[in-house]
Amino acid sequence: MKTPARPQRILLLSNGHGEDLSGALIGQALQMQGCDVEALPLVGHGQAYTQAGIACRGKTREYSTGGLGYTSLWGRITEVVQGQILYLLSRTALLLRIARRYDLVLVVGDVIPVLAGWLSRRPMATYLVAYSSHYEGKLRLPWPCGACLKSSNSRAIYSRDQLSADDLSVQLQRPVQFFGNPFFDGALRSSEPLAGAPQQRLGLLPGSRLPEALHNLELMLRVLERLPESLRPANRLGLHAALVGALTPQEVAPLASRLGWRLELSSQNRCSLQRGPLHLQLEWGRFAAVVQQCDLLLSMTGTAAEQCVGLAKPVLQLVGHGPQFTENFAEAQRRLLGPGVLCATGEPGSEEQLSGTAELLEQLLDRLLNDPLWRQQLKRLGGERIGGGGGAARMAADLLQRCAPADD
């Protein structure tokens, strides 16, 4: 009697919060195909994996830069002082010890996990979510990323957009596929309606990393204070802030009070901030509802902004002090995501920036109401830069078809 084939054993290797989200969604799709899936996040605790029911290997740690220290000199110094370089080396050493247990290492991220995956000497597939040809017109992979992707143990390569797939297919002289972005699937989940029935809605996305997200929320509240009188009534513009669980009411209340906002708890056990006619509903665990139902997003995020573009929603950036959402990060994001992402000028927190953002916000809301051609352009842009839903399932199916288990 023939012994049934054992499930494929796959290790997900990623290096960032957004990368963890994509890895978790691909991992869930692989689990649905009967694979045994585990994860080794190189940055942070890998909450996206644990929330998806995917076990994380080794003892994880969280750092203040969230793996984004490369965006500034201070960030790089912080990573060294906090010991993140040593932590990364220890995580890589763990990978080398356990790699033989897996049939495939699936890399999600940039050159760091690509190099680590290559060092494992196991069959490797790569989703290059961190790189795009839209940045410069031609993708310049950092050394030694290209050599690792050309190696014999590299079985499949996936890009984050079709332009990058075409570009890399020529550069690497091997097929690079674009099946859509798995992180976009998270924005398509069903959601309950947001409260109220205003003419338009504005969503606030202050980010997921503390304490940066709290500082970002402060800048956003200061922008709202500068909205014109016509946008202040709740029946004209609904205001919703998508907050992570760590940004609790206890964290928000002192900040709000200092800026003249009042924290209120409604009879439905929901929180809001009020300042005169302005009423900002605080939404926890309702990210999909905010990005789906809001007309315009005021954003200081990475992956979340990309999801909004995929939904054909315009994104208004608000540059902060970082470590993630700095001026350099915002400028690179505009090149990546195209003309649907806009930003006012001025130093973070300056009157020029805050008033300019409020004015631009008013202009964009008016354009959404009166320019159907622009709305169609936003839809085309979303398909071009992000792709449609179902990317995780398509990628998982292609992986199982092209990456047969290696002999042990």
ZATIRO-233322 format. One record per residue (C-alpha): residue number from 1; x, z, y. Coordinates in steps of 0.02 Angstrom, whole numbers, plus 50000, padded with zeros to 5 digits. Each point is the difference from the previous one (the first is absolute). Example, Ala and Ser with C-alpha at 12.3 -4.5 7.8 and 13.67 -1.06 7.14 Angstrom:
2
<site n="1" east="50615" up="50390" north="49775"/>
<site n="2" east="50069" up="49967" north="50172"/>
//
This chain:
408
<site n="1" east="50000" up="50000" north="50000"/>
<site n="2" east="50072" up="49950" north="50169"/>
<site n="3" east="50040" up="50143" north="50117"/>
<site n="4" east="49906" up="49984" north="50166"/>
<site n="5" east="50113" up="49958" north="50147"/>
<site n="6" east="50035" up="50150" north="50109"/>
<site n="7" east="49948" up="49995" north="50184"/>
<site n="8" east="50126" up="49936" north="50125"/>
<site n="9" east="50093" up="50141" north="50087"/>
<site n="10" east="50020" up="49965" north="50185"/>
<site n="11" east="50089" up="50102" north="50134"/>
<site n="12" east="49950" up="49977" north="50183"/>
<site n="13" east="50144" up="50020" north="50123"/>
<site n="14" east="49956" up="50011" north="50185"/>
<site n="15" east="50072" up="50068" north="50162"/>
<site n="16" east="49867" up="50043" north="50127"/>
<site n="17" east="49821" up="50059" north="50025"/>
<site n="18" east="49929" up="49824" north="50019"/>
<site n="19" east="50104" up="49940" north="49853"/>
<site n="20" east="49934" up="50145" north="49895"/>
<site n="21" east="49822" up="49945" north="50041"/>
<site n="22" east="50034" up="49822" north="49943"/>
<site n="23" east="50090" up="50062" north="49846"/>
<site n="24" east="49857" up="50115" north="49955"/>
<site n="25" east="49872" up="49860" north="50014"/>
<site n="26" east="50106" up="49884" north="49892"/>
<site n="27" east="50026" up="50144" north="49878"/>
<site n="28" east="49814" up="50029" north="49983"/>
<site n="29" east="49974" up="49815" north="49965"/>
<site n="30" east="50135" up="50007" north="49866"/>
<site n="31" east="49922" up="50155" north="49923"/>
<site n="32" east="49835" up="49906" north="49987"/>
<site n="33" east="50096" up="49871" north="49897"/>
<site n="34" east="50058" up="50136" north="49880"/>
<site n="35" east="50175" up="50032" north="50069"/>
<site n="36" east="50087" up="50169" north="50006"/>
<site n="37" east="50048" up="50021" north="50183"/>
<site n="38" east="50107" up="50129" north="50088"/>
<site n="39" east="50077" up="50005" north="50174"/>
<site n="40" east="50164" up="50050" north="50080"/>
<site n="41" east="49975" up="50010" north="50189"/>
<site n="42" east="50165" up="50000" north="50093"/>
<site n="43" east="49922" up="50072" north="50159"/>
<site n="44" east="49877" up="50145" north="50012"/>
<site n="45" east="49887" up="50076" north="49869"/>
<site n="46" east="49910" up="49839" north="49950"/>
<site n="47" east="49824" up="50067" north="50035"/>
<site n="48" east="49926" up="49827" north="49978"/>
<site n="49" east="50060" up="50001" north="49820"/>
<site n="50" east="49934" up="50172" north="49958"/>
<site n="51" east="49833" up="49960" north="50081"/>
<site n="52" east="49992" up="49844" north="49890"/>
<site n="53" east="50037" up="50101" north="49843"/>
<site n="54" east="50176" up="49931" north="49980"/>
<site n="55" east="50134" up="50126" north="49953"/>
<site n="56" east="50155" up="50014" north="50111"/>
<site n="57" east="50169" up="50028" north="49920"/>
<site n="58" east="50115" up="50139" north="50060"/>
<site n="59" east="49988" up="50128" north="50138"/>
<site n="60" east="49950" up="49917" north="50164"/>
<site n="61" east="50031" up="50049" north="50181"/>
<site n="62" east="49927" up="49954" north="50169"/>
<site n="63" east="50104" up="49966" north="50155"/>
<site n="64" east="49951" up="49990" north="50184"/>
<site n="65" east="50049" up="49817" north="50021"/>
<site n="66" east="49894" up="49943" north="49852"/>
<site n="67" east="50138" up="49878" north="49951"/>
<site n="68" east="49993" up="49916" north="50170"/>
<site n="69" east="50160" up="50068" north="50074"/>
<site n="70" east="50070" up="49824" north="50011"/>
<site n="71" east="49887" up="49965" north="50149"/>
<site n="72" east="50113" up="50100" north="50117"/>
<site n="73" east="50174" up="50077" north="50013"/>
<site n="74" east="49923" up="50173" north="50011"/>
<site n="75" east="49901" up="49964" north="49843"/>
<site n="76" east="50158" up="49954" north="49906"/>
<site n="77" east="50086" up="50159" north="50059"/>
<site n="78" east="49848" up="50102" north="49948"/>
<site n="79" east="50003" up="49925" north="49825"/>
<site n="80" east="50182" up="50049" north="49979"/>
<site n="81" east="49975" up="50177" north="50065"/>
<site n="82" east="49847" up="50029" north="49891"/>
<site n="83" east="50090" up="49939" north="49845"/>
<site n="84" east="49894" up="49847" north="49969"/>
<site n="85" east="50149" up="49894" north="49949"/>
<site n="86" east="50048" up="50124" north="49864"/>
<site n="87" east="49818" up="50009" north="49946"/>
<site n="88" east="49992" up="49811" north="49983"/>
<site n="89" east="50157" up="50001" north="49895"/>
<site n="90" east="49928" up="50135" north="49887"/>
<site n="91" east="49840" up="49900" north="49978"/>
<site n="92" east="50101" up="49846" north="49956"/>
<site n="93" east="50100" up="50102" north="49873"/>
<site n="94" east="49835" up="50055" north="49922"/>
<site n="95" east="49947" up="49818" north="49987"/>
<site n="96" east="50160" up="49955" north="49909"/>
<site n="97" east="49973" up="50142" north="49875"/>
<site n="98" east="49821" up="49954" north="49956"/>
<site n="99" east="49999" up="49810" north="50023"/>
<site n="100" east="50017" up="49960" north="49814"/>
<site n="101" east="49829" up="50077" north="49968"/>
<site n="102" east="49914" up="49858" north="50092"/>
<site n="103" east="49969" up="49817" north="49962"/>
<site n="104" east="49992" up="49955" north="50184"/>
<site n="105" east="50048" up="50073" north="50169"/>
<site n="106" east="49881" up="49942" north="50137"/>
<site n="107" east="50080" up="50014" north="50171"/>
<site n="108" east="49889" up="50019" north="50154"/>
<site n="109" east="50094" up="50003" north="50164"/>
<site n="110" east="50165" up="49937" north="50072"/>
<site n="111" east="50184" up="49985" north="49957"/>
<site n="112" east="50021" up="50184" north="49950"/>
<site n="113" east="49881" up="49999" north="49850"/>
<site n="114" east="50050" up="49821" north="49960"/>
<site n="115" east="50181" up="50056" north="49982"/>
<site n="116" east="49947" up="50153" north="49900"/>
<site n="117" east="49894" up="49892" north="49885"/>
<site n="118" east="50145" up="49881" north="49973"/>
<site n="119" east="50116" up="50145" north="49959"/>
<site n="120" east="49878" up="50059" north="49865"/>
<site n="121" east="50042" up="49840" north="49901"/>
<site n="122" east="49819" up="49991" north="49942"/>
<site n="123" east="49884" up="49851" north="50020"/>
<site n="124" east="49943" up="50008" north="50182"/>
<site n="125" east="49857" up="49930" north="50103"/>
<site n="126" east="49998" up="50017" north="50189"/>
<site n="127" east="49863" up="50004" north="50132"/>
<site n="128" east="50093" up="49975" north="50165"/>
<site n="129" east="49869" up="50083" north="50109"/>
<site n="130" east="50128" up="50049" north="50134"/>
<site n="131" east="50062" up="49824" north="50043"/>
<site n="132" east="49916" up="49848" north="50075"/>
<site n="133" east="50053" up="49831" north="50067"/>
<site n="134" east="49876" up="50027" north="50142"/>
<site n="135" east="50127" up="50116" north="50084"/>
<site n="136" east="50127" up="49863" north="50039"/>
<site n="137" east="49932" up="49839" north="49924"/>
<site n="138" east="50127" up="50012" north="49860"/>
<site n="139" east="50026" up="50155" north="49896"/>
<site n="140" east="50177" up="50071" north="50000"/>
<site n="141" east="50009" up="50118" north="49853"/>
<site n="142" east="50126" up="50140" north="50023"/>
<site n="143" east="50148" up="50006" north="49882"/>
<site n="144" east="49994" up="50017" north="49850"/>
<site n="145" east="49813" up="49971" north="49984"/>
<site n="146" east="50012" up="49813" north="49969"/>
<site n="147" east="50130" up="50017" north="49863"/>
<site n="148" east="49895" up="50134" north="49912"/>
<site n="149" east="49845" up="49890" north="50006"/>
<site n="150" east="50097" up="49852" north="49928"/>
<site n="151" east="50068" up="50103" north="49855"/>
<site n="152" east="49948" up="49972" north="49819"/>
<site n="153" east="49903" up="50163" north="49987"/>
<site n="154" east="49888" up="49950" north="50148"/>
<site n="155" east="49846" up="49931" north="49913"/>
<site n="156" east="49873" up="49978" north="50142"/>
<site n="157" east="49998" up="50008" north="50190"/>
<site n="158" east="49847" up="50021" north="50111"/>
<site n="159" east="49992" up="49983" north="50189"/>
<site n="160" east="49882" up="50071" north="50132"/>
<site n="161" east="49946" up="49830" north="50070"/>
<site n="162" east="50005" up="49816" north="49956"/>
<site n="163" east="50129" up="49954" north="50132"/>
<site n="164" east="50122" up="50124" north="49923"/>
<site n="165" east="49962" up="49937" north="49824"/>
<site n="166" east="50040" up="49821" north="50050"/>
<site n="167" east="50156" up="50052" north="50095"/>
<site n="168" east="50070" up="50111" north="49862"/>
<site n="169" east="49961" up="49874" north="49863"/>
<site n="170" east="50122" up="49882" north="50087"/>
<site n="171" east="50130" up="50133" north="50041"/>
<site n="172" east="50003" up="50081" north="49828"/>
<site n="173" east="49971" up="49836" north="49906"/>
<site n="174" east="49866" up="50079" north="49892"/>
<site n="175" east="49811" up="50022" north="50015"/>
<site n="176" east="49939" up="50137" north="50117"/>
<site n="177" east="49814" up="50034" north="49991"/>
<site n="178" east="49872" up="50059" north="50127"/>
<site n="179" east="49841" up="50074" north="49925"/>
<site n="180" east="49942" up="50103" north="50149"/>
<site n="181" east="50052" up="50176" north="50049"/>
<site n="182" east="49945" up="50144" north="49889"/>
<site n="183" east="49998" up="50120" north="50148"/>
<site n="184" east="49856" up="49899" north="50072"/>
<site n="185" east="49891" up="50046" north="49852"/>
<site n="186" east="49994" up="50180" north="50064"/>
<site n="187" east="49911" up="49942" north="50158"/>
<site n="188" east="49863" up="49912" north="49900"/>
<site n="189" east="49931" up="50153" north="49912"/>
<site n="190" east="49816" up="50035" north="50026"/>
<site n="191" east="49962" up="50124" north="50138"/>
<site n="192" east="49852" up="50094" north="50074"/>
<site n="193" east="49940" up="49951" north="50175"/>
<site n="194" east="50080" up="50088" north="50147"/>
<site n="195" east="49888" up="50110" north="50105"/>
<site n="196" east="49907" up="49929" north="50149"/>
<site n="197" east="49947" up="49825" north="50049"/>
<site n="198" east="50105" up="49950" north="50151"/>
<site n="199" east="50020" up="49824" north="50068"/>
<site n="200" east="50183" up="50000" north="49944"/>
<site n="201" east="50121" up="50117" north="49912"/>
<site n="202" east="50182" up="50044" north="50032"/>
<site n="203" east="50106" up="50071" north="49860"/>
<site n="204" east="50152" up="50110" north="50028"/>
<site n="205" east="50142" up="49992" north="49873"/>
<site n="206" east="50133" up="50130" north="50048"/>
<site n="207" east="50096" up="49986" north="49836"/>
<site n="208" east="50032" up="50107" north="49848"/>
<site n="209" east="50164" up="50090" north="50032"/>
<site n="210" east="50007" up="50170" north="50084"/>
<site n="211" east="50046" up="50050" north="50131"/>
<site n="212" east="50003" up="49819" north="50064"/>
<site n="213" east="49815" up="49973" north="49965"/>
<site n="214" east="49954" up="50150" north="50109"/>
<site n="215" east="50107" up="49936" north="50144"/>
<site n="216" east="49921" up="49828" north="49978"/>
<site n="217" east="49825" up="50074" north="50008"/>
<site n="218" east="50046" up="50081" north="50165"/>
<site n="219" east="50048" up="49832" north="50075"/>
<site n="220" east="49838" up="49924" north="49937"/>
<site n="221" east="49895" up="50138" north="50078"/>
<site n="222" east="50087" up="49970" north="50165"/>
<site n="223" east="49956" up="49815" north="49987"/>
<site n="224" east="49817" up="50042" north="49968"/>
<site n="225" east="49999" up="50107" north="50159"/>
<site n="226" east="50040" up="49842" north="50096"/>
<site n="227" east="49858" up="49894" north="49932"/>
<site n="228" east="49886" up="49925" north="50133"/>
<site n="229" east="49833" up="50084" north="50029"/>
<site n="230" east="49908" up="49854" north="49918"/>
<site n="231" east="50081" up="50038" north="49831"/>
<site n="232" east="49979" up="50189" north="50000"/>
<site n="233" east="49818" up="50019" north="49939"/>
<site n="234" east="49989" up="50028" north="49811"/>
<site n="235" east="49865" up="49866" north="49984"/>
<site n="236" east="50118" up="49872" north="50078"/>
<site n="237" east="50162" up="50038" north="49905"/>
<site n="238" east="50011" up="50105" north="49843"/>
<site n="239" east="50169" up="50088" north="49981"/>
<site n="240" east="50068" up="50042" north="49827"/>
<site n="241" east="50172" up="50070" north="49953"/>
<site n="242" east="50059" up="49976" north="49819"/>
<site n="243" east="50104" up="50155" north="49963"/>
<site n="244" east="50102" up="50052" north="49849"/>
<site n="245" east="49958" up="50164" north="49915"/>
<site n="246" east="50159" up="50084" north="50066"/>
<site n="247" east="49938" up="49974" north="50178"/>
<site n="248" east="49874" up="50142" north="49987"/>
<site n="249" east="49876" up="50063" north="50132"/>
<site n="250" east="50117" up="50148" north="50023"/>
<site n="251" east="50140" up="49878" north="50045"/>
<site n="252" east="49890" up="49896" north="50115"/>
<site n="253" east="49910" up="50140" north="50095"/>
<site n="254" east="50147" up="50066" north="50105"/>
<site n="255" east="50052" up="49824" north="50049"/>
<site n="256" east="49822" up="49953" north="50047"/>
<site n="257" east="49974" up="50158" north="50102"/>
<site n="258" east="50160" up="49972" north="50098"/>
<site n="259" east="49939" up="49825" north="50048"/>
<site n="260" east="49825" up="50058" north="50048"/>
<site n="261" east="49911" up="49949" north="49840"/>
<site n="262" east="49883" up="50116" north="49904"/>
<site n="263" east="49997" up="50007" north="49810"/>
<site n="264" east="49823" up="50009" north="49932"/>
<site n="265" east="49933" up="50025" north="49824"/>
<site n="266" east="49833" up="49912" north="49970"/>
<site n="267" east="49859" up="50058" north="49887"/>
<site n="268" east="50057" up="49870" north="49872"/>
<site n="269" east="50165" up="50094" north="49987"/>
<site n="270" east="50092" up="49863" north="50096"/>
<site n="271" east="50123" up="50017" north="50143"/>
<site n="272" east="50008" up="49910" north="50165"/>
<site n="273" east="50092" up="50013" north="50164"/>
<site n="274" east="49906" up="49994" north="50165"/>
<site n="275" east="50056" up="49979" north="50179"/>
<site n="276" east="49859" up="49963" north="50119"/>
<site n="277" east="49904" up="49849" north="49933"/>
<site n="278" east="50140" up="49955" north="49880"/>
<site n="279" east="49960" up="50045" north="49819"/>
<site n="280" east="50136" up="49969" north="49870"/>
<site n="281" east="49946" up="50021" north="49819"/>
<site n="282" east="50141" up="50065" north="49888"/>
<site n="283" east="49997" up="49915" north="49830"/>
<site n="284" east="50095" up="50071" north="49850"/>
<site n="285" east="50006" up="49898" north="49839"/>
<site n="286" east="49904" up="49859" north="50081"/>
<site n="287" east="50137" up="49876" north="50044"/>
<site n="288" east="49910" up="49853" north="49918"/>
<site n="289" east="49841" up="50037" north="50099"/>
<site n="290" east="50095" up="50006" north="50165"/>
<site n="291" east="50096" up="49837" north="49977"/>
<site n="292" east="49851" up="49907" north="49927"/>
<site n="293" east="49870" up="50053" north="50128"/>
<site n="294" east="50099" up="50013" north="50161"/>
<site n="295" east="50015" up="49845" north="50108"/>
<site n="296" east="50171" up="50041" north="50072"/>
<site n="297" east="50139" up="50114" north="49938"/>
<site n="298" east="50119" up="50100" north="50110"/>
<site n="299" east="50146" up="50017" north="49882"/>
<site n="300" east="50167" up="50087" north="49981"/>
<site n="301" east="50020" up="49955" north="49816"/>
<site n="302" east="50087" up="49880" north="49883"/>
<site n="303" east="49902" up="49960" north="49844"/>
<site n="304" east="49833" up="50049" north="50078"/>
<site n="305" east="50023" up="49872" north="50139"/>
<site n="306" east="50036" up="49867" north="49870"/>
<site n="307" east="49840" up="50044" north="49909"/>
<site n="308" east="49903" up="49982" north="50164"/>
<site n="309" east="50072" up="49826" north="50029"/>
<site n="310" east="49947" up="49953" north="49824"/>
<site n="311" east="49824" up="50054" north="50047"/>
<site n="312" east="50006" up="49884" north="50153"/>
<site n="313" east="50001" up="50149" north="50119"/>
<site n="314" east="50103" up="49995" north="50160"/>
<site n="315" east="50131" up="50137" north="50014"/>
<site n="316" east="50054" up="50080" north="50163"/>
<site n="317" east="50168" up="50086" north="49981"/>
<site n="318" east="50052" up="50158" north="50091"/>
<site n="319" east="50188" up="50027" north="49993"/>
<site n="320" east="50056" up="50179" north="49972"/>
<site n="321" east="50161" up="50098" north="49982"/>
<site n="322" east="50017" up="49976" north="49812"/>
<site n="323" east="50082" up="50018" north="49880"/>
<site n="324" east="49887" up="49861" north="49935"/>
<site n="325" east="49900" up="49923" north="50139"/>
<site n="326" east="50136" up="49960" north="50127"/>
<site n="327" east="50012" up="49851" north="50117"/>
<site n="328" east="50111" up="49906" north="49877"/>
<site n="329" east="49880" up="50032" north="49856"/>
<site n="330" east="49850" up="49943" north="50104"/>
<site n="331" east="50088" up="49841" north="50058"/>
<site n="332" east="50047" up="49956" north="49821"/>
<site n="333" east="49822" up="50032" north="49945"/>
<site n="334" east="49932" up="49877" north="50129"/>
<site n="335" east="50116" up="49865" north="49934"/>
<site n="336" east="49947" up="50040" north="49822"/>
<site n="337" east="49812" up="50005" north="50029"/>
<site n="338" east="49978" up="49874" north="50139"/>
<site n="339" east="49893" up="49985" north="50157"/>
<site n="340" east="49862" up="50115" north="49937"/>
<site n="341" east="50114" up="50148" north="50039"/>
<site n="342" east="50024" up="50043" north="50184"/>
<site n="343" east="50091" up="50132" north="50101"/>
<site n="344" east="50006" up="50058" north="50182"/>
<site n="345" east="50166" up="50022" north="50090"/>
<site n="346" east="50078" up="50163" north="50058"/>
<site n="347" east="50098" up="50147" north="49931"/>
<site n="348" east="49910" up="50113" north="49875"/>
<site n="349" east="49888" up="50120" north="50092"/>
<site n="350" east="50025" up="49919" north="50171"/>
<site n="351" east="49854" up="49964" north="50113"/>
<site n="352" east="50041" up="49814" north="49989"/>
<site n="353" east="49983" up="50005" north="49811"/>
<site n="354" east="49844" up="50110" north="49991"/>
<site n="355" east="49901" up="49913" north="50137"/>
<site n="356" east="50058" up="49829" north="49941"/>
<site n="357" east="49942" up="50038" north="49823"/>
<site n="358" east="49829" up="50056" north="50063"/>
<site n="359" east="49983" up="49840" north="50102"/>
<site n="360" east="50053" up="49891" north="49855"/>
<site n="361" east="49879" up="50093" north="49887"/>
<site n="362" east="49856" up="49957" north="50118"/>
<site n="363" east="50052" up="49816" north="50005"/>
<site n="364" east="50010" up="49987" north="49810"/>
<site n="365" east="49830" up="50079" north="49974"/>
<site n="366" east="49925" up="49878" north="50125"/>
<site n="367" east="50086" up="49853" north="49913"/>
<site n="368" east="49930" up="50054" north="49832"/>
<site n="369" east="49825" up="49994" north="50073"/>
<site n="370" east="50018" up="49834" north="50090"/>
<site n="371" east="50130" up="49894" north="49908"/>
<site n="372" east="49941" up="49945" north="49826"/>
<site n="373" east="50146" up="49878" north="49987"/>
<site n="374" east="50123" up="50145" north="50013"/>
<site n="375" east="49910" up="50092" north="49861"/>
<site n="376" east="50019" up="49846" north="49890"/>
<site n="377" east="50185" up="49992" north="50043"/>
<site n="378" east="50020" up="50182" north="49948"/>
<site n="379" east="49922" up="49962" north="49832"/>
<site n="380" east="50119" up="49854" north="49969"/>
<site n="381" east="50146" up="50108" north="50054"/>
<site n="382" east="49953" up="50135" north="49876"/>
<site n="383" east="49999" up="49877" north="49856"/>
<site n="384" east="50167" up="49926" north="50053"/>
<site n="385" east="50096" up="50161" north="50029"/>
<site n="386" east="49920" up="50119" north="49873"/>
<site n="387" east="49900" up="49898" north="49874"/>
<site n="388" east="49837" up="50044" north="49915"/>
<site n="389" east="49954" up="50148" north="49891"/>
<site n="390" east="50045" up="50017" north="49818"/>
<site n="391" east="50187" up="49982" north="50022"/>
<site n="392" east="50038" up="50147" north="49885"/>
<site n="393" east="49900" up="49928" north="49855"/>
<site n="394" east="50075" up="49826" north="50020"/>
<site n="395" east="50176" up="50069" north="50008"/>
<site n="396" east="49972" up="50109" north="49847"/>
<site n="397" east="49931" up="49854" north="49899"/>
<site n="398" east="50148" up="49891" north="50047"/>
<site n="399" east="50123" up="50138" north="49955"/>
<site n="400" east="49928" up="50022" north="49827"/>
<site n="401" east="49999" up="49813" north="49970"/>
<site n="402" east="50179" up="49967" north="50058"/>
<site n="403" east="50093" up="50162" north="49961"/>
<site n="404" east="50000" up="50030" north="49813"/>
<site n="405" east="50067" up="50168" north="49937"/>
<site n="406" east="50188" up="50005" north="49976"/>
<site n="407" east="50075" up="50041" north="49831"/>
<site n="408" east="50057" up="50182" north="49989"/>
//
